[in-house]
């Protein structure tokens, strides 16, 4: 998720293991700095904050068992009266 505010940008990545087996050796590539998570167990959800200076257009995640995902950040719909609208 990427929320552009008038003075700053709030961004986060949420990783969820929706499978039945643990996912190991998860690497998150932000473009500037990378992060490694040893294991995400089935049903676990992890929230990460990209480091300052990261590319806020796409993030790449690779892990054991052939997982290789490149995804763009989603931007929530702005509603009248909400912060940043």
PDB file of N, CA, C and O in Angstrom:
ATOM      1  N   UNK A   1       0.843  -1.178   0.000  1.00  0.00           N
ATOM      2  CA  UNK A   1       0.000   0.000   0.000  1.00  0.00           C
ATOM      3  C   UNK A   1       0.883   1.235   0.000  1.00  0.00           C
ATOM      4  O   UNK A   1       1.950   1.267   0.613  1.00  0.00           O
ATOM      5  N   UNK A   2       0.415   2.231  -0.693  1.00  0.00           N
ATOM      6  CA  UNK A   2       1.124   3.510  -0.747  1.00  0.00           C
ATOM      7  C   UNK A   2       0.086   4.608  -0.636  1.00  0.00           C
ATOM      8  O   UNK A   2      -0.797   4.725  -1.485  1.00  0.00           O
ATOM      9  N   UNK A   3       0.193   5.424   0.424  1.00  0.00           N
ATOM     10  CA  UNK A   3      -0.731   6.522   0.641  1.00  0.00           C
ATOM     11  C   UNK A   3       0.041   7.827   0.552  1.00  0.00           C
ATOM     12  O   UNK A   3       0.861   8.131   1.419  1.00  0.00           O
ATOM     13  N   UNK A   4      -0.221   8.600  -0.499  1.00  0.00           N
ATOM     14  CA  UNK A   4       0.435   9.891  -0.669  1.00  0.00           C
ATOM     15  C   UNK A   4      -0.340  10.949   0.101  1.00  0.00           C
ATOM     16  O   UNK A   4      -1.517  11.186  -0.171  1.00  0.00           O
ATOM     17  N   UNK A   5       0.316  11.580   1.055  1.00  0.00           N
ATOM     18  CA  UNK A   5      -0.252  12.678   1.829  1.00  0.00           C
ATOM     19  C   UNK A   5       0.344  13.985   1.298  1.00  0.00           C
ATOM     20  O   UNK A   5       1.235  13.957   0.449  1.00  0.00           O
ATOM     21  N   UNK A   6      -0.128  15.095   1.777  1.00  0.00           N
ATOM     22  CA  UNK A   6       0.386  16.370   1.278  1.00  0.00           C
ATOM     23  C   UNK A   6       1.848  16.601   1.681  1.00  0.00           C
ATOM     24  O   UNK A   6       2.591  17.227   0.925  1.00  0.00           O
ATOM     25  N   UNK A   7       2.278  16.113   2.851  1.00  0.00           N
ATOM     26  CA  UNK A   7       3.642  16.349   3.312  1.00  0.00           C
ATOM     27  C   UNK A   7       4.534  15.109   3.303  1.00  0.00           C
ATOM     28  O   UNK A   7       5.752  15.236   3.428  1.00  0.00           O
ATOM     29  N   UNK A   8       3.963  13.928   3.158  1.00  0.00           N
ATOM     30  CA  UNK A   8       4.749  12.704   3.218  1.00  0.00           C
ATOM     31  C   UNK A   8       4.011  11.573   2.502  1.00  0.00           C
ATOM     32  O   UNK A   8       2.849  11.711   2.120  1.00  0.00           O
ATOM     33  N   UNK A   9       4.710  10.460   2.331  1.00  0.00           N
ATOM     34  CA  UNK A   9       4.117   9.254   1.759  1.00  0.00           C
ATOM     35  C   UNK A   9       4.220   8.139   2.785  1.00  0.00           C
ATOM     36  O   UNK A   9       5.307   7.848   3.285  1.00  0.00           O
ATOM     37  N   UNK A  10       3.102   7.520   3.096  1.00  0.00           N
ATOM     38  CA  UNK A  10       3.059   6.402   4.030  1.00  0.00           C
ATOM     39  C   UNK A  10       2.992   5.124   3.192  1.00  0.00           C
ATOM     40  O   UNK A  10       2.086   4.971   2.372  1.00  0.00           O
ATOM     41  N   UNK A  11       3.944   4.207   3.391  1.00  0.00           N
ATOM     42  CA  UNK A  11       3.945   2.980   2.592  1.00  0.00           C
ATOM     43  C   UNK A  11       4.197   1.776   3.487  1.00  0.00           C
ATOM     44  O   UNK A  11       4.873   1.871   4.511  1.00  0.00           O
ATOM     45  N   UNK A  12       3.631   0.633   3.073  1.00  0.00           N
ATOM     46  CA  UNK A  12       3.843  -0.606   3.803  1.00  0.00           C
ATOM     47  C   UNK A  12       3.609  -1.787   2.863  1.00  0.00           C
ATOM     48  O   UNK A  12       2.902  -1.689   1.860  1.00  0.00           O
ATOM     49  N   UNK A  13       4.221  -2.882   3.224  1.00  0.00           N
ATOM     50  CA  UNK A  13       4.075  -4.122   2.477  1.00  0.00           C
ATOM     51  C   UNK A  13       3.529  -5.154   3.445  1.00  0.00           C
ATOM     52  O   UNK A  13       4.038  -5.295   4.557  1.00  0.00           O
ATOM     53  N   UNK A  14       2.510  -5.869   3.037  1.00  0.00           N
ATOM     54  CA  UNK A  14       1.944  -6.912   3.879  1.00  0.00           C
ATOM     55  C   UNK A  14       2.132  -8.246   3.174  1.00  0.00           C
ATOM     56  O   UNK A  14       1.625  -8.457   2.072  1.00  0.00           O
ATOM     57  N   UNK A  15       2.869  -9.146   3.826  1.00  0.00           N
ATOM     58  CA  UNK A  15       3.107 -10.487   3.301  1.00  0.00           C
ATOM     59  C   UNK A  15       2.237 -11.466   4.073  1.00  0.00           C
ATOM     60  O   UNK A  15       2.240 -11.467   5.304  1.00  0.00           O
ATOM     61  N   UNK A  16       1.496 -12.298   3.357  1.00  0.00           N
ATOM     62  CA  UNK A  16       0.640 -13.298   3.984  1.00  0.00           C
ATOM     63  C   UNK A  16       0.932 -14.660   3.376  1.00  0.00           C
ATOM     64  O   UNK A  16       0.997 -14.805   2.156  1.00  0.00           O
ATOM     65  N   UNK A  17       1.107 -15.651   4.232  1.00  0.00           N
ATOM     66  CA  UNK A  17       1.254 -17.019   3.752  1.00  0.00           C
ATOM     67  C   UNK A  17      -0.130 -17.648   3.765  1.00  0.00           C
ATOM     68  O   UNK A  17      -0.614 -18.083   4.810  1.00  0.00           O
ATOM     69  N   UNK A  18      -0.758 -17.692   2.608  1.00  0.00           N
ATOM     70  CA  UNK A  18      -2.102 -18.262   2.477  1.00  0.00           C
ATOM     71  C   UNK A  18      -2.052 -19.755   2.174  1.00  0.00           C
ATOM     72  O   UNK A  18      -3.094 -20.383   1.985  1.00  0.00           O
ATOM     73  N   UNK A  19      -0.854 -20.327   2.124  1.00  0.00           N
ATOM     74  CA  UNK A  19      -0.704 -21.742   1.814  1.00  0.00           C
ATOM     75  C   UNK A  19      -0.793 -22.631   3.041  1.00  0.00           C
ATOM     76  O   UNK A  19      -1.162 -22.185   4.127  1.00  0.00           O
ATOM     77  N   UNK A  20      -0.451 -23.890   2.848  1.00  0.00           N
ATOM     78  CA  UNK A  20      -0.520 -24.881   3.927  1.00  0.00           C
ATOM     79  C   UNK A  20       0.850 -25.275   4.455  1.00  0.00           C
ATOM     80  O   UNK A  20       0.954 -26.029   5.423  1.00  0.00           O
ATOM     81  N   UNK A  21       1.910 -24.761   3.817  1.00  0.00           N
ATOM     82  CA  UNK A  21       3.282 -25.073   4.213  1.00  0.00           C
ATOM     83  C   UNK A  21       4.023 -23.774   4.541  1.00  0.00           C
ATOM     84  O   UNK A  21       3.684 -22.720   4.004  1.00  0.00           O
ATOM     85  N   UNK A  22       5.028 -23.841   5.414  1.00  0.00           N
ATOM     86  CA  UNK A  22       5.840 -22.649   5.688  1.00  0.00           C
ATOM     87  C   UNK A  22       6.578 -22.183   4.432  1.00  0.00           C
ATOM     88  O   UNK A  22       6.922 -22.992   3.571  1.00  0.00           O
ATOM     89  N   UNK A  23       6.814 -20.895   4.336  1.00  0.00           N
ATOM     90  CA  UNK A  23       7.618 -20.320   3.259  1.00  0.00           C
ATOM     91  C   UNK A  23       8.931 -19.894   3.900  1.00  0.00           C
ATOM     92  O   UNK A  23       8.933 -19.200   4.917  1.00  0.00           O
ATOM     93  N   UNK A  24      10.038 -20.303   3.313  1.00  0.00           N
ATOM     94  CA  UNK A  24      11.332 -19.990   3.906  1.00  0.00           C
ATOM     95  C   UNK A  24      12.189 -19.145   2.977  1.00  0.00           C
ATOM     96  O   UNK A  24      11.977 -19.086   1.766  1.00  0.00           O
ATOM     97  N   UNK A  25      13.175 -18.488   3.601  1.00  0.00           N
ATOM     98  CA  UNK A  25      14.157 -17.682   2.885  1.00  0.00           C
ATOM     99  C   UNK A  25      13.485 -16.616   2.013  1.00  0.00           C
ATOM    100  O   UNK A  25      13.757 -16.513   0.817  1.00  0.00           O
ATOM    101  N   UNK A  26      12.616 -15.837   2.625  1.00  0.00           N
ATOM    102  CA  UNK A  26      11.869 -14.790   1.916  1.00  0.00           C
ATOM    103  C   UNK A  26      12.745 -13.544   1.823  1.00  0.00           C
ATOM    104  O   UNK A  26      13.197 -13.012   2.837  1.00  0.00           O
ATOM    105  N   UNK A  27      12.978 -13.086   0.593  1.00  0.00           N
ATOM    106  CA  UNK A  27      13.785 -11.881   0.372  1.00  0.00           C
ATOM    107  C   UNK A  27      12.899 -10.814  -0.247  1.00  0.00           C
ATOM    108  O   UNK A  27      12.215 -11.056  -1.242  1.00  0.00           O
ATOM    109  N   UNK A  28      12.919  -9.625   0.356  1.00  0.00           N
ATOM    110  CA  UNK A  28      12.132  -8.491  -0.119  1.00  0.00           C
ATOM    111  C   UNK A  28      13.112  -7.464  -0.668  1.00  0.00           C
ATOM    112  O   UNK A  28      13.984  -6.981   0.054  1.00  0.00           O
ATOM    113  N   UNK A  29      12.964  -7.129  -1.960  1.00  0.00           N
ATOM    114  CA  UNK A  29      13.852  -6.187  -2.635  1.00  0.00           C
ATOM    115  C   UNK A  29      13.114  -4.864  -2.820  1.00  0.00           C
ATOM    116  O   UNK A  29      12.171  -4.768  -3.606  1.00  0.00           O
ATOM    117  N   UNK A  30      13.558  -3.848  -2.085  1.00  0.00           N
ATOM    118  CA  UNK A  30      12.947  -2.522  -2.159  1.00  0.00           C
ATOM    119  C   UNK A  30      13.590  -1.647  -3.225  1.00  0.00           C
ATOM    120  O   UNK A  30      13.013  -0.632  -3.617  1.00  0.00           O
ATOM    121  N   UNK A  31      14.767  -2.017  -3.700  1.00  0.00           N
ATOM    122  CA  UNK A  31      15.484  -1.208  -4.670  1.00  0.00           C
ATOM    123  C   UNK A  31      16.685  -0.528  -4.071  1.00  0.00           C
ATOM    124  O   UNK A  31      17.686  -0.338  -4.762  1.00  0.00           O
ATOM    125  N   UNK A  32      16.623  -0.152  -2.800  1.00  0.00           N
ATOM    126  CA  UNK A  32      17.743   0.499  -2.131  1.00  0.00           C
ATOM    127  C   UNK A  32      18.370  -0.469  -1.139  1.00  0.00           C
ATOM    128  O   UNK A  32      19.569  -0.746  -1.189  1.00  0.00           O
ATOM    129  N   UNK A  33      17.559  -0.962  -0.263  1.00  0.00           N
ATOM    130  CA  UNK A  33      17.969  -1.875   0.787  1.00  0.00           C
ATOM    131  C   UNK A  33      17.069  -3.102   0.703  1.00  0.00           C
ATOM    132  O   UNK A  33      15.906  -2.988   0.317  1.00  0.00           O
ATOM    133  N   UNK A  34      17.581  -4.252   1.054  1.00  0.00           N
ATOM    134  CA  UNK A  34      16.806  -5.475   0.982  1.00  0.00           C
ATOM    135  C   UNK A  34      16.605  -6.043   2.377  1.00  0.00           C
ATOM    136  O   UNK A  34      17.334  -5.698   3.307  1.00  0.00           O
ATOM    137  N   UNK A  35      15.620  -6.907   2.518  1.00  0.00           N
ATOM    138  CA  UNK A  35      15.297  -7.493   3.812  1.00  0.00           C
ATOM    139  C   UNK A  35      15.069  -8.989   3.626  1.00  0.00           C
ATOM    140  O   UNK A  35      14.511  -9.411   2.612  1.00  0.00           O
ATOM    141  N   UNK A  36      15.499  -9.795   4.600  1.00  0.00           N
ATOM    142  CA  UNK A  36      15.298 -11.236   4.547  1.00  0.00           C
ATOM    143  C   UNK A  36      14.499 -11.679   5.758  1.00  0.00           C
ATOM    144  O   UNK A  36      14.767 -11.261   6.884  1.00  0.00           O
ATOM    145  N   UNK A  37      13.515 -12.530   5.510  1.00  0.00           N
ATOM    146  CA  UNK A  37      12.706 -13.124   6.575  1.00  0.00           C
ATOM    147  C   UNK A  37      12.930 -14.629   6.477  1.00  0.00           C
ATOM    148  O   UNK A  37      12.735 -15.219   5.414  1.00  0.00           O
ATOM    149  N   UNK A  38      13.334 -15.243   7.564  1.00  0.00           N
ATOM    150  CA  UNK A  38      13.687 -16.663   7.537  1.00  0.00           C
ATOM    151  C   UNK A  38      12.494 -17.557   7.203  1.00  0.00           C
ATOM    152  O   UNK A  38      12.597 -18.417   6.329  1.00  0.00           O
ATOM    153  N   UNK A  39      11.351 -17.364   7.894  1.00  0.00           N
ATOM    154  CA  UNK A  39      10.197 -18.239   7.685  1.00  0.00           C
ATOM    155  C   UNK A  39       8.901 -17.475   7.915  1.00  0.00           C
ATOM    156  O   UNK A  39       8.802 -16.664   8.835  1.00  0.00           O
ATOM    157  N   UNK A  40       7.909 -17.741   7.070  1.00  0.00           N
ATOM    158  CA  UNK A  40       6.542 -17.258   7.295  1.00  0.00           C
ATOM    159  C   UNK A  40       5.671 -18.515   7.363  1.00  0.00           C
ATOM    160  O   UNK A  40       5.539 -19.243   6.379  1.00  0.00           O
ATOM    161  N   UNK A  41       5.089 -18.754   8.513  1.00  0.00           N
ATOM    162  CA  UNK A  41       4.271 -19.942   8.725  1.00  0.00           C
ATOM    163  C   UNK A  41       2.887 -19.778   8.099  1.00  0.00           C
ATOM    164  O   UNK A  41       2.439 -18.652   7.883  1.00  0.00           O
ATOM    165  N   UNK A  42       2.203 -20.892   7.805  1.00  0.00           N
ATOM    166  CA  UNK A  42       0.859 -20.814   7.221  1.00  0.00           C
ATOM    167  C   UNK A  42      -0.070 -19.950   8.078  1.00  0.00           C
ATOM    168  O   UNK A  42      -0.141 -20.114   9.296  1.00  0.00           O
ATOM    169  N   UNK A  43      -0.773 -19.036   7.426  1.00  0.00           N
ATOM    170  CA  UNK A  43      -1.704 -18.154   8.121  1.00  0.00           C
ATOM    171  C   UNK A  43      -1.077 -16.901   8.707  1.00  0.00           C
ATOM    172  O   UNK A  43      -1.798 -15.987   9.106  1.00  0.00           O
ATOM    173  N   UNK A  44       0.250 -16.835   8.769  1.00  0.00           N
ATOM    174  CA  UNK A  44       0.920 -15.655   9.322  1.00  0.00           C
ATOM    175  C   UNK A  44       0.870 -14.493   8.348  1.00  0.00           C
ATOM    176  O   UNK A  44       0.911 -14.669   7.131  1.00  0.00           O
ATOM    177  N   UNK A  45       0.781 -13.301   8.918  1.00  0.00           N
ATOM    178  CA  UNK A  45       0.770 -12.059   8.148  1.00  0.00           C
ATOM    179  C   UNK A  45       1.846 -11.153   8.737  1.00  0.00           C
ATOM    180  O   UNK A  45       1.893 -10.945   9.949  1.00  0.00           O
ATOM    181  N   UNK A  46       2.708 -10.617   7.877  1.00  0.00           N
ATOM    182  CA  UNK A  46       3.807  -9.755   8.308  1.00  0.00           C
ATOM    183  C   UNK A  46       3.675  -8.410   7.611  1.00  0.00           C
ATOM    184  O   UNK A  46       3.467  -8.351   6.399  1.00  0.00           O
ATOM    185  N   UNK A  47       3.795  -7.329   8.380  1.00  0.00           N
ATOM    186  CA  UNK A  47       3.745  -5.976   7.835  1.00  0.00           C
ATOM    187  C   UNK A  47       5.151  -5.386   7.871  1.00  0.00           C
ATOM    188  O   UNK A  47       5.806  -5.395   8.914  1.00  0.00           O
ATOM    189  N   UNK A  48       5.610  -4.874   6.738  1.00  0.00           N
ATOM    190  CA  UNK A  48       6.941  -4.292   6.620  1.00  0.00           C
ATOM    191  C   UNK A  48       6.845  -2.851   6.141  1.00  0.00           C
ATOM    192  O   UNK A  48       5.924  -2.491   5.408  1.00  0.00           O
ATOM    193  N   UNK A  49       7.791  -2.040   6.555  1.00  0.00           N
ATOM    194  CA  UNK A  49       7.872  -0.655   6.083  1.00  0.00           C
ATOM    195  C   UNK A  49       9.135  -0.508   5.240  1.00  0.00           C
ATOM    196  O   UNK A  49      10.236  -0.763   5.728  1.00  0.00           O
ATOM    197  N   UNK A  50       8.990  -0.102   3.980  1.00  0.00           N
ATOM    198  CA  UNK A  50      10.178   0.092   3.140  1.00  0.00           C
ATOM    199  C   UNK A  50      11.081   1.174   3.736  1.00  0.00           C
ATOM    200  O   UNK A  50      10.587   2.172   4.262  1.00  0.00           O
ATOM    201  N   UNK A  51      12.403   0.979   3.656  1.00  0.00           N
ATOM    202  CA  UNK A  51      13.316   2.000   4.171  1.00  0.00           C
ATOM    203  C   UNK A  51      13.266   3.277   3.335  1.00  0.00           C
ATOM    204  O   UNK A  51      12.850   3.262   2.176  1.00  0.00           O
ATOM    205  N   UNK A  52      13.690   4.359   3.933  1.00  0.00           N
ATOM    206  CA  UNK A  52      13.715   5.648   3.241  1.00  0.00           C
ATOM    207  C   UNK A  52      14.546   5.541   1.965  1.00  0.00           C
ATOM    208  O   UNK A  52      15.608   4.919   1.954  1.00  0.00           O
ATOM    209  N   UNK A  53      14.050   6.151   0.897  1.00  0.00           N
ATOM    210  CA  UNK A  53      14.747   6.139  -0.377  1.00  0.00           C
ATOM    211  C   UNK A  53      14.383   4.962  -1.267  1.00  0.00           C
ATOM    212  O   UNK A  53      14.934   4.812  -2.358  1.00  0.00           O
ATOM    213  N   UNK A  54      13.450   4.118  -0.804  1.00  0.00           N
ATOM    214  CA  UNK A  54      13.045   2.948  -1.589  1.00  0.00           C
ATOM    215  C   UNK A  54      12.231   3.358  -2.806  1.00  0.00           C
ATOM    216  O   UNK A  54      11.593   4.410  -2.825  1.00  0.00           O
ATOM    217  N   UNK A  55      12.268   2.502  -3.820  1.00  0.00           N
ATOM    218  CA  UNK A  55      11.422   2.666  -4.995  1.00  0.00           C
ATOM    219  C   UNK A  55       9.986   2.354  -4.567  1.00  0.00           C
ATOM    220  O   UNK A  55       9.695   1.216  -4.198  1.00  0.00           O
ATOM    221  N   UNK A  56       9.100   3.321  -4.608  1.00  0.00           N
ATOM    222  CA  UNK A  56       7.720   3.114  -4.173  1.00  0.00           C
ATOM    223  C   UNK A  56       6.784   2.843  -5.350  1.00  0.00           C
ATOM    224  O   UNK A  56       5.581   3.091  -5.271  1.00  0.00           O
ATOM    225  N   UNK A  57       7.352   2.333  -6.439  1.00  0.00           N
ATOM    226  CA  UNK A  57       6.528   1.925  -7.575  1.00  0.00           C
ATOM    227  C   UNK A  57       6.317   0.417  -7.583  1.00  0.00           C
ATOM    228  O   UNK A  57       5.195  -0.052  -7.779  1.00  0.00           O
ATOM    229  N   UNK A  58       7.393  -0.349  -7.370  1.00  0.00           N
ATOM    230  CA  UNK A  58       7.288  -1.808  -7.348  1.00  0.00           C
ATOM    231  C   UNK A  58       8.160  -2.386  -6.239  1.00  0.00           C
ATOM    232  O   UNK A  58       9.125  -1.766  -5.793  1.00  0.00           O
ATOM    233  N   UNK A  59       7.795  -3.585  -5.808  1.00  0.00           N
ATOM    234  CA  UNK A  59       8.584  -4.342  -4.842  1.00  0.00           C
ATOM    235  C   UNK A  59       8.684  -5.773  -5.380  1.00  0.00           C
ATOM    236  O   UNK A  59       7.739  -6.284  -5.980  1.00  0.00           O
ATOM    237  N   UNK A  60       9.834  -6.410  -5.161  1.00  0.00           N
ATOM    238  CA  UNK A  60      10.034  -7.785  -5.626  1.00  0.00           C
ATOM    239  C   UNK A  60      10.260  -8.675  -4.424  1.00  0.00           C
ATOM    240  O   UNK A  60      11.004  -8.328  -3.507  1.00  0.00           O
ATOM    241  N   UNK A  61       9.609  -9.831  -4.439  1.00  0.00           N
ATOM    242  CA  UNK A  61       9.722 -10.793  -3.348  1.00  0.00           C
ATOM    243  C   UNK A  61      10.047 -12.149  -3.950  1.00  0.00           C
ATOM    244  O   UNK A  61       9.345 -12.630  -4.841  1.00  0.00           O
ATOM    245  N   UNK A  62      11.121 -12.765  -3.455  1.00  0.00           N
ATOM    246  CA  UNK A  62      11.445 -14.126  -3.876  1.00  0.00           C
ATOM    247  C   UNK A  62      11.610 -14.980  -2.626  1.00  0.00           C
ATOM    248  O   UNK A  62      11.954 -14.478  -1.556  1.00  0.00           O
ATOM    249  N   UNK A  63      11.359 -16.275  -2.776  1.00  0.00           N
ATOM    250  CA  UNK A  63      11.489 -17.204  -1.655  1.00  0.00           C
ATOM    251  C   UNK A  63      11.742 -18.594  -2.209  1.00  0.00           C
ATOM    252  O   UNK A  63      11.666 -18.826  -3.416  1.00  0.00           O
ATOM    253  N   UNK A  64      12.042 -19.506  -1.309  1.00  0.00           N
ATOM    254  CA  UNK A  64      12.214 -20.896  -1.712  1.00  0.00           C
ATOM    255  C   UNK A  64      10.908 -21.409  -2.329  1.00  0.00           C
ATOM    256  O   UNK A  64       9.869 -20.754  -2.245  1.00  0.00           O
ATOM    257  N   UNK A  65      10.980 -22.569  -2.939  1.00  0.00           N
ATOM    258  CA  UNK A  65       9.830 -23.208  -3.597  1.00  0.00           C
ATOM    259  C   UNK A  65       9.376 -22.461  -4.845  1.00  0.00           C
ATOM    260  O   UNK A  65       8.220 -22.594  -5.248  1.00  0.00           O
ATOM    261  N   UNK A  66      10.261 -21.675  -5.468  1.00  0.00           N
ATOM    262  CA  UNK A  66       9.937 -21.036  -6.735  1.00  0.00           C
ATOM    263  C   UNK A  66       9.082 -19.789  -6.645  1.00  0.00           C
ATOM    264  O   UNK A  66       8.541 -19.350  -7.659  1.00  0.00           O
ATOM    265  N   UNK A  67       8.943 -19.208  -5.477  1.00  0.00           N
ATOM    266  CA  UNK A  67       8.140 -17.988  -5.344  1.00  0.00           C
ATOM    267  C   UNK A  67       8.952 -16.809  -5.873  1.00  0.00           C
ATOM    268  O   UNK A  67      10.077 -16.572  -5.430  1.00  0.00           O
ATOM    269  N   UNK A  68       8.377 -16.073  -6.819  1.00  0.00           N
ATOM    270  CA  UNK A  68       9.017 -14.907  -7.420  1.00  0.00           C
ATOM    271  C   UNK A  68       7.905 -13.947  -7.838  1.00  0.00           C
ATOM    272  O   UNK A  68       7.245 -14.154  -8.856  1.00  0.00           O
ATOM    273  N   UNK A  69       7.708 -12.899  -7.045  1.00  0.00           N
ATOM    274  CA  UNK A  69       6.600 -11.966  -7.259  1.00  0.00           C
ATOM    275  C   UNK A  69       7.149 -10.547  -7.404  1.00  0.00           C
ATOM    276  O   UNK A  69       7.953 -10.099  -6.586  1.00  0.00           O
ATOM    277  N   UNK A  70       6.716  -9.856  -8.434  1.00  0.00           N
ATOM    278  CA  UNK A  70       6.987  -8.430  -8.577  1.00  0.00           C
ATOM    279  C   UNK A  70       5.629  -7.750  -8.660  1.00  0.00           C
ATOM    280  O   UNK A  70       4.823  -8.063  -9.537  1.00  0.00           O
ATOM    281  N   UNK A  71       5.376  -6.818  -7.743  1.00  0.00           N
ATOM    282  CA  UNK A  71       4.062  -6.182  -7.685  1.00  0.00           C
ATOM    283  C   UNK A  71       4.205  -4.685  -7.451  1.00  0.00           C
ATOM    284  O   UNK A  71       5.154  -4.223  -6.818  1.00  0.00           O
ATOM    285  N   UNK A  72       3.247  -3.946  -7.974  1.00  0.00           N
ATOM    286  CA  UNK A  72       3.200  -2.516  -7.746  1.00  0.00           C
ATOM    287  C   UNK A  72       2.481  -2.204  -6.440  1.00  0.00           C
ATOM    288  O   UNK A  72       1.674  -2.997  -5.956  1.00  0.00           O
ATOM    289  N   UNK A  73       2.780  -1.064  -5.890  1.00  0.00           N
ATOM    290  CA  UNK A  73       2.083  -0.616  -4.679  1.00  0.00           C
ATOM    291  C   UNK A  73       0.675  -0.182  -5.056  1.00  0.00           C
ATOM    292  O   UNK A  73       0.480   0.469  -6.082  1.00  0.00           O
ATOM    293  N   UNK A  74      -0.293  -0.533  -4.248  1.00  0.00           N
ATOM    294  CA  UNK A  74      -1.670  -0.094  -4.466  1.00  0.00           C
ATOM    295  C   UNK A  74      -1.898   1.204  -3.701  1.00  0.00           C
ATOM    296  O   UNK A  74      -1.322   1.419  -2.635  1.00  0.00           O
ATOM    297  N   UNK A  75      -2.731   2.048  -4.248  1.00  0.00           N
ATOM    298  CA  UNK A  75      -3.091   3.309  -3.607  1.00  0.00           C
ATOM    299  C   UNK A  75      -4.567   3.253  -3.237  1.00  0.00           C
ATOM    300  O   UNK A  75      -5.406   3.006  -4.103  1.00  0.00           O
ATOM    301  N   UNK A  76      -4.902   3.479  -1.962  1.00  0.00           N
ATOM    302  CA  UNK A  76      -6.318   3.420  -1.560  1.00  0.00           C
ATOM    303  C   UNK A  76      -7.116   4.564  -2.180  1.00  0.00           C
ATOM    304  O   UNK A  76      -6.565   5.618  -2.500  1.00  0.00           O
ATOM    305  N   UNK A  77      -8.395   4.348  -2.340  1.00  0.00           N
ATOM    306  CA  UNK A  77      -9.303   5.367  -2.891  1.00  0.00           C
ATOM    307  C   UNK A  77      -9.456   6.488  -1.870  1.00  0.00           C
ATOM    308  O   UNK A  77      -9.677   6.235  -0.686  1.00  0.00           O
ATOM    309  N   UNK A  78      -9.338   7.709  -2.331  1.00  0.00           N
ATOM    310  CA  UNK A  78      -9.494   8.876  -1.447  1.00  0.00           C
ATOM    311  C   UNK A  78     -10.975   9.208  -1.297  1.00  0.00           C
ATOM    312  O   UNK A  78     -11.701   9.332  -2.283  1.00  0.00           O
ATOM    313  N   UNK A  79     -11.403   9.349  -0.060  1.00  0.00           N
ATOM    314  CA  UNK A  79     -12.796   9.684   0.244  1.00  0.00           C
ATOM    315  C   UNK A  79     -12.854  11.124   0.761  1.00  0.00           C
ATOM    316  O   UNK A  79     -11.970  11.539   1.511  1.00  0.00           O
ATOM    317  N   UNK A  80     -13.868  11.887   0.380  1.00  0.00           N
ATOM    318  CA  UNK A  80     -13.994  13.241   0.900  1.00  0.00           C
ATOM    319  C   UNK A  80     -13.998  13.250   2.434  1.00  0.00           C
ATOM    320  O   UNK A  80     -14.679  12.450   3.076  1.00  0.00           O
ATOM    321  N   UNK A  81     -13.229  14.168   2.992  1.00  0.00           N
ATOM    322  CA  UNK A  81     -13.163  14.307   4.451  1.00  0.00           C
ATOM    323  C   UNK A  81     -12.095  13.431   5.092  1.00  0.00           C
ATOM    324  O   UNK A  81     -11.831  13.565   6.287  1.00  0.00           O
ATOM    325  N   UNK A  82     -11.471  12.533   4.319  1.00  0.00           N
ATOM    326  CA  UNK A  82     -10.440  11.662   4.870  1.00  0.00           C
ATOM    327  C   UNK A  82      -9.087  12.373   4.763  1.00  0.00           C
ATOM    328  O   UNK A  82      -8.894  13.234   3.906  1.00  0.00           O
ATOM    329  N   UNK A  83      -8.164  12.003   5.638  1.00  0.00           N
ATOM    330  CA  UNK A  83      -6.821  12.576   5.639  1.00  0.00           C
ATOM    331  C   UNK A  83      -6.171  12.360   4.273  1.00  0.00           C
ATOM    332  O   UNK A  83      -6.208  11.247   3.748  1.00  0.00           O
ATOM    333  N   UNK A  84      -5.589  13.381   3.700  1.00  0.00           N
ATOM    334  CA  UNK A  84      -4.909  13.299   2.419  1.00  0.00           C
ATOM    335  C   UNK A  84      -5.816  13.532   1.219  1.00  0.00           C
ATOM    336  O   UNK A  84      -5.336  13.542   0.085  1.00  0.00           O
ATOM    337  N   UNK A  85      -7.124  13.720   1.440  1.00  0.00           N
ATOM    338  CA  UNK A  85      -8.056  13.940   0.317  1.00  0.00           C
ATOM    339  C   UNK A  85      -7.971  15.352  -0.187  1.00  0.00           C
ATOM    340  O   UNK A  85      -8.679  15.717  -1.125  1.00  0.00           O
TER     341      UNK A  85
END
